């Protein structure tokens, strides 16, 4: 079979950048647009509707109307689940289209969006669809002559703000549990990557989701996002993004209607590798944990702590493993990385590489590369010899850049790993079973991956401690973000 010419297919795409409100594609109320540019080639993709406060107000009004009418919130849980499962099927039917949109919009390689991003998002909808009627309420013990029903009930209108690094997957992490619980949703995708969320909203209607239950409004964070945070008609706000924005959302929620918040914010995750680890496996996985998706991952293992006696051996293995993440044309179907999200972001990451190189030793990579007319590409960079308090060990760079630091003792490793304001993820490598348990217990992180990196799945909760936020995506526990307990007490004797 001949390989697919994805560049040719991209030229055949008809992309609609209008918002989806009350089941219809609509322009922004004031006619404003945002130009969507592909970071991988700098080609124009579409004019997005630039949603403002007025558009958010309209979307929230429709979401509230549908919730109160009960056309989604009060149908059977199994029926809601069937709609999500049909949506998952439709997403896989449109796999090539969605993968191509995601690649063009984000710069991700088509080989990844075809096999990871779109199938992962579809499976999220399927998993929660299958979970829909498998949650159980309670009848607790009460005094004789009384019966109490304790039920999980949907909270109403959910606002969701999602980032550009995993546009479709993280949108699914919010939408699937919020919808299957019976809520109505207003989603604001990142301005850089709105296209797949808009298309999935079309498919959700085709799957049987009533109009107005899911509304997707592109727009700037300072306008559409700010209005969502302050809107008195939004009952829950789910967010993935930076810690600075998460903090502002907490202020906005408190100053408006005290809406519930589920915030997944920044990270600066450590990968702790002891001398008794399988160093070749640890290096291969460390490269994945630091450089996959160009390091644009909130839980990226961007700090590597390696026991001193194997430092040099490990760094050489890591440099070799990093070659698997060399950048290339995202539409070529090749392994490796695509582009960063924009030239501006590549500038920022390149500046961090320059500062780190001046203070430490650049082992490999860090070069700016031009591919298909865009210079938003960087070769993975490895830096050693930096002080423990250097910005590269403290600040989330969000790019293909990793700092390697030596340690001597277990206590020192734990102290260095926990020397951060974040607490999203950590990794740990050792062949000592007792040490694995002991150190994992001491690491302050929502997920600790032992002898692997950045482990997650639909069945396990994902989220962090400290300034990485609160609330959990994925697993049965994500349901808790969008529901709460309601007691109905019957006195009959």
Secondary structure as GFF3:
##gff-version 3
##sequence-region A 1 493
A	DSSP	alpha_helix	6	12	.	.	.	ID=ss1
A	DSSP	beta_strand	19	21	.	.	.	ID=ss2
A	DSSP	beta_strand	24	26	.	.	.	ID=ss3
A	DSSP	beta_strand	33	37	.	.	.	ID=ss4
A	DSSP	beta_strand	44	49	.	.	.	ID=ss5
A	DSSP	alpha_helix	53	69	.	.	.	ID=ss6
A	DSSP	alpha_helix	77	93	.	.	.	ID=ss7
A	DSSP	alpha_helix	95	106	.	.	.	ID=ss8
A	DSSP	alpha_helix	110	112	.	.	.	ID=ss9
A	DSSP	pi_helix	113	117	.	.	.	ID=ss10
A	DSSP	alpha_helix	118	131	.	.	.	ID=ss11
A	DSSP	beta_strand	146	154	.	.	.	ID=ss12
A	DSSP	beta_strand	157	161	.	.	.	ID=ss13
A	DSSP	alpha_helix	167	180	.	.	.	ID=ss14
A	DSSP	beta_strand	184	188	.	.	.	ID=ss15
A	DSSP	alpha_helix	195	207	.	.	.	ID=ss16
A	DSSP	beta_strand	214	216	.	.	.	ID=ss17
A	DSSP	pi_helix	221	225	.	.	.	ID=ss18
A	DSSP	alpha_helix	226	230	.	.	.	ID=ss19
A	DSSP	beta_strand	236	240	.	.	.	ID=ss20
A	DSSP	alpha_helix	243	255	.	.	.	ID=ss21
A	DSSP	beta_strand	260	264	.	.	.	ID=ss22
A	DSSP	beta_strand	270	273	.	.	.	ID=ss23
A	DSSP	alpha_helix	279	291	.	.	.	ID=ss24
A	DSSP	three_ten_helix	292	295	.	.	.	ID=ss25
A	DSSP	beta_strand	303	307	.	.	.	ID=ss26
A	DSSP	three_ten_helix	308	310	.	.	.	ID=ss27
A	DSSP	alpha_helix	311	322	.	.	.	ID=ss28
A	DSSP	three_ten_helix	323	325	.	.	.	ID=ss29
A	DSSP	alpha_helix	343	359	.	.	.	ID=ss30
A	DSSP	beta_strand	361	364	.	.	.	ID=ss31
A	DSSP	beta_strand	368	371	.	.	.	ID=ss32
A	DSSP	beta_strand	374	378	.	.	.	ID=ss33
A	DSSP	beta_strand	381	384	.	.	.	ID=ss34
A	DSSP	alpha_helix	391	394	.	.	.	ID=ss35
A	DSSP	beta_strand	401	407	.	.	.	ID=ss36
A	DSSP	alpha_helix	410	417	.	.	.	ID=ss37
A	DSSP	beta_strand	422	423	.	.	.	ID=ss38
A	DSSP	beta_strand	425	429	.	.	.	ID=ss39
A	DSSP	alpha_helix	433	442	.	.	.	ID=ss40
A	DSSP	beta_strand	447	450	.	.	.	ID=ss41
A	DSSP	beta_strand	465	466	.	.	.	ID=ss42
A	DSSP	beta_strand	469	470	.	.	.	ID=ss43
A	DSSP	three_ten_helix	476	478	.	.	.	ID=ss44
A	DSSP	alpha_helix	479	482	.	.	.	ID=ss45
A	DSSP	beta_strand	483	491	.	.	.	ID=ss46
###
